[in-house]
Amino acid sequence: MNYPEMTKILKDTLSLRWVPVAVRMMRPGEERPPHTIEPAMPLRHCQSIIVARRGNCLYLPPRSHACPDGSGILGLVEMSPKLKSGDLYLLFKKLPTLEIAQKMIGSRPHFSPGSFQATLVAPLDQASFEPDVVIFTLWPEQAMWLCCAQTYHSGERQSFLTSGFNSTCADLVIQPMKTGEMNISFGCYGARASSEIDDFELYLSVPAPLLEPIVHSLVKLGQKSIPEERKKVYLPPVLDKVGSRRGDAPKGTDTHGVQVFIDEKQCLGDGLCAAFCPSGVIEIKEESGMRKAVAMHPELCSMCYTCAGQCPQKAIQISNT
């Protein structure tokens, strides 16, 4: 599967607002790929992500990086003593003491000076180079599905290392390159103050080798799970009428009171409700050659609404009386 194909699947399945952005750290001796432009004015690394998601393929040697902190962290140049010491973080009042600033700097992922000669940044479907990472601008729900897709493929949960400092360089490029695992970022002072990332958006970076398995997983998740979640199939019909907790009911009264109503005329007897019910409330019974769902154990119902959400006929209603 090529990158344009993967981009289309990602955009369609996740309903992405912005195209994913491919990023490559150019190693010493590599030639500049075709169809890339060096911007007329220097850009911060975070700004280059924004410019690329608009459709531009960028080549940024050190002279085209506007953020000395970012270019130093990325291993393009030697970081200045003032940045390396942490003094500027105190001057900006972003950290309280030099000790804390140095601790943050010491724990921050970085590359050694001279490790790379330039950054390449482009829309994934237009990249003329092999990316190291692919950066997504997402809503939290979309980020959730990328994480689900990785778990679908690997069976593993994700662990993220992030901070509100040096987000698009340290968190989105270096951390995934060093670990081979996806990472998340909420942006940082510089990224949010100098670029157009919206308040409700965040970033998620995927190492390039993980991308194709994630795309294949999203195709599977897009067949059922994603559309169901977006339809809010388990949303109770009267969510705002909460009432008192069952445990607060007067002594001697029925503290459960859950009723599971199954419309026999609508029920197809397909067994989905019984199969999906985690508590064994519903069973499939056969009478006169007809299969029908029956709520045999309503006292076990936790009102998770899984049965109602999975029923294609919408034949199940649940109430708490």
SULCOR-V585115 format. One record per residue. N is the residue number from 1. PHI is phi in whole degrees, 0 to 359 (999 if undefined). OMEGA is omega in radians with two decimals (NA if undefined). D_LAST is the distance of its C-alpha to the last C-alpha in Angstrom with 2 decimals. Layout:
n	phi	omega	d_last
N	PHI	OMEGA	D_LAST
N	PHI	OMEGA	D_LAST
//
This chain:
n	phi	omega	d_last
1	999	-3.11	53.48
2	270	-3.04	55.22
3	292	3.05	53.93
4	300	3.10	53.66
5	296	3.14	51.51
6	296	3.13	49.29
7	299	-3.14	49.03
8	297	3.13	47.83
9	296	-3.14	45.14
10	298	-3.12	43.99
11	295	-3.09	43.94
12	289	-3.06	42.19
13	288	-3.09	39.57
14	266	-3.06	38.68
15	57	-3.08	39.39
16	290	3.02	41.90
17	282	-3.07	43.33
18	240	3.09	46.45
19	293	3.05	48.55
20	299	-3.06	48.76
21	246	3.10	51.98
22	273	3.12	54.46
23	230	3.04	56.42
24	231	2.99	59.49
25	270	-3.09	61.66
26	287	3.11	65.22
27	285	3.09	67.26
28	304	3.12	70.91
29	94	3.11	73.13
30	288	3.11	70.49
31	272	3.09	71.49
32	296	-3.11	69.55
33	289	3.13	67.64
34	290	3.04	68.40
35	63	3.03	66.44
36	243	3.14	65.52
37	241	2.97	66.52
38	268	-3.05	67.31
39	300	-3.09	65.76
40	293	3.11	68.26
41	228	-3.12	66.86
42	299	3.11	65.29
43	234	2.90	61.53
44	292	3.12	59.20
45	301	3.13	57.57
46	296	3.10	54.17
47	291	-3.14	55.75
48	295	3.07	57.19
49	296	3.13	53.71
50	295	-3.14	52.81
51	296	-3.13	56.13
52	291	-3.11	55.71
53	292	3.04	52.24
54	275	3.06	53.89
55	114	-3.10	56.20
56	257	3.10	59.14
57	255	-2.93	60.77
58	246	2.97	62.23
59	241	-3.05	64.92
60	232	2.98	64.95
61	287	-3.09	67.80
62	308	-3.10	67.94
63	293	-3.14	69.66
64	261	3.08	66.67
65	261	-3.07	64.14
66	275	-3.07	63.62
67	260	3.14	61.63
68	298	3.11	63.97
69	296	-3.11	61.10
70	296	-3.12	59.52
71	293	3.06	62.85
72	288	3.12	63.72
73	298	-3.11	60.44
74	284	3.10	60.81
75	80	3.11	64.27
76	274	-3.09	66.22
77	219	3.01	68.24
78	283	-3.13	69.03
79	286	-3.10	66.63
80	293	3.14	68.32
81	303	-3.11	68.90
82	295	3.10	66.87
83	285	-3.11	63.80
84	294	-3.09	64.43
85	282	-3.08	64.75
86	96	-3.09	61.50
87	302	-3.08	63.34
88	293	3.12	61.83
89	295	3.07	58.26
90	287	-3.14	59.28
91	297	3.09	61.10
92	282	-3.10	58.02
93	61	3.09	56.01
94	270	3.08	53.59
95	221	-2.96	54.16
96	276	-3.07	55.23
97	222	3.10	58.08
98	295	3.13	60.57
99	298	3.13	59.38
100	292	3.11	55.83
101	299	-3.14	57.27
102	291	3.08	59.47
103	294	3.10	56.64
104	297	-3.13	54.59
105	297	-3.13	57.67
106	293	-3.13	58.40
107	267	-3.05	54.96
108	279	3.06	54.95
109	298	3.13	55.65
110	201	3.02	59.00
111	250	3.13	61.95
112	291	3.12	65.54
113	303	3.13	67.83
114	84	3.13	69.56
115	293	-3.07	67.03
116	222	-3.10	66.49
117	254	-3.13	68.54
118	188	2.96	65.93
119	250	3.04	62.35
120	245	-3.06	61.47
121	223	-3.07	58.37
122	203	2.97	57.34
123	302	-3.04	54.50
124	304	-3.08	53.57
125	283	3.12	54.51
126	244	-3.04	57.90
127	296	3.08	58.88
128	260	-3.12	62.43
129	217	3.09	62.01
130	272	-3.07	59.97
131	285	2.95	57.34
132	275	3.13	56.58
133	221	3.04	53.08
134	237	-3.03	50.86
135	254	3.14	49.00
136	252	2.93	45.80
137	260	-2.88	44.56
138	223	2.81	40.80
139	273	-3.12	37.43
140	305	-3.13	35.28
141	295	3.11	33.22
142	291	3.08	36.52
143	298	3.10	37.81
144	303	-3.09	34.76
145	289	3.02	35.65
146	296	3.08	39.27
147	295	3.10	38.23
148	299	-3.14	36.00
149	295	3.10	39.01
150	293	3.09	41.23
151	292	3.08	38.85
152	304	-3.10	38.56
153	280	-2.95	42.34
154	252	-3.04	43.04
155	80	-3.06	39.99
156	254	2.99	40.62
157	277	-3.12	38.71
158	261	3.02	40.59
159	241	-3.08	42.16
160	245	3.04	43.43
161	241	-3.03	46.26
162	211	3.12	46.31
163	200	3.05	47.21
164	276	3.14	47.53
165	235	3.03	51.25
166	55	-2.93	53.32
167	285	-3.01	50.36
168	283	3.08	51.79
169	267	-3.07	54.88
170	289	-3.02	53.88
171	282	-2.97	50.21
172	260	3.13	50.41
173	246	-2.98	53.87
174	289	-3.11	55.28
175	302	3.11	52.26
176	294	3.11	51.28
177	293	-3.09	54.96
178	281	-3.06	55.54
179	262	-3.03	52.43
180	74	-3.12	51.87
181	237	3.11	48.17
182	294	3.12	46.11
183	216	-3.06	45.60
184	243	3.07	43.65
185	213	3.10	44.88
186	263	-3.02	43.43
187	85	3.12	46.87
188	224	3.14	49.20
189	308	-3.11	51.06
190	293	-3.09	53.77
191	296	-3.09	51.63
192	278	-3.14	49.29
193	279	-3.01	52.13
194	236	3.14	54.44
195	224	-2.99	52.40
196	257	3.06	49.76
197	295	-3.08	46.79
198	284	-3.09	43.77
199	299	-3.07	41.58
200	265	-3.12	38.60
201	257	3.01	40.78
202	221	3.14	41.87
203	248	2.97	44.39
204	222	-3.09	44.19
205	246	-3.11	47.40
206	240	3.02	47.88
207	302	-3.02	51.13
208	306	-3.14	52.79
209	297	-3.14	52.84
210	274	-2.93	49.03
211	294	-3.07	48.56
212	297	3.06	49.14
213	300	3.11	46.79
214	294	3.13	44.08
215	297	3.11	44.73
216	300	3.12	44.50
217	294	3.12	41.18
218	296	3.09	39.85
219	301	3.12	40.86
220	294	-3.13	38.65
221	295	-3.14	35.69
222	287	3.14	36.19
223	283	-3.07	35.61
224	216	-2.94	31.88
225	295	-3.08	30.53
226	296	3.12	31.88
227	297	3.11	30.85
228	295	3.14	27.29
229	299	-3.09	26.99
230	286	3.04	28.48
231	274	-3.13	26.10
232	56	-3.00	23.14
233	292	-3.13	21.64
234	256	-3.12	18.91
235	286	3.11	17.85
236	302	-3.06	14.13
237	295	-3.13	14.14
238	231	-3.01	12.78
239	290	-3.06	14.25
240	276	3.12	15.04
241	265	-3.01	11.67
242	279	-3.11	11.44
243	74	-3.12	10.31
244	271	3.11	11.46
245	294	-3.12	12.00
246	300	-3.12	10.43
247	292	-3.14	13.99
248	269	-3.10	14.19
249	292	3.13	11.90
250	303	-3.12	14.26
251	298	3.11	16.30
252	94	3.13	15.59
253	263	3.11	11.80
254	289	-3.07	9.63
255	270	3.13	9.53
256	261	3.00	8.24
257	66	3.12	5.12
258	274	3.07	6.20
259	244	3.10	7.24
260	249	-3.11	10.71
261	257	3.12	12.35
262	242	-3.13	16.13
263	286	-3.08	18.36
264	297	-3.12	21.28
265	290	-3.13	23.66
266	273	-3.04	23.27
267	295	3.11	23.23
268	265	-3.10	26.73
269	70	-3.09	26.36
270	285	3.05	27.92
271	84	-3.12	26.01
272	297	-3.11	25.28
273	298	3.14	21.57
274	293	-3.12	22.52
275	293	-3.07	25.40
276	275	-3.10	23.59
277	296	-3.09	20.51
278	283	-3.02	21.58
279	247	3.13	19.55
280	73	-3.12	20.51
281	288	-2.99	17.15
282	253	3.04	18.87
283	231	3.09	22.16
284	261	3.13	24.61
285	246	3.13	25.75
286	244	3.10	28.80
287	225	3.13	29.22
288	54	3.10	32.31
289	77	-3.12	33.38
290	247	3.07	30.21
291	269	3.14	28.09
292	221	3.07	24.36
293	277	-3.14	21.45
294	227	3.08	19.09
295	278	-3.06	16.00
296	281	-3.05	17.68
297	226	-3.12	15.94
298	298	3.14	12.27
299	293	3.12	12.32
300	270	-3.02	14.77
301	290	3.09	12.85
302	261	-3.12	13.26
303	63	3.09	11.94
304	281	3.09	15.61
305	68	3.12	15.58
306	295	-3.13	19.01
307	298	-3.13	18.60
308	296	-3.13	17.44
309	290	-3.09	20.29
310	272	-3.11	22.85
311	289	-3.11	22.27
312	291	-3.11	25.23
313	266	-3.06	23.80
314	53	-3.05	20.45
315	268	-3.03	19.07
316	245	3.03	15.87
317	233	-3.13	12.54
318	233	3.10	9.66
319	223	3.12	6.12
320	243	-3.03	3.78
321	263	NA	0.00
//
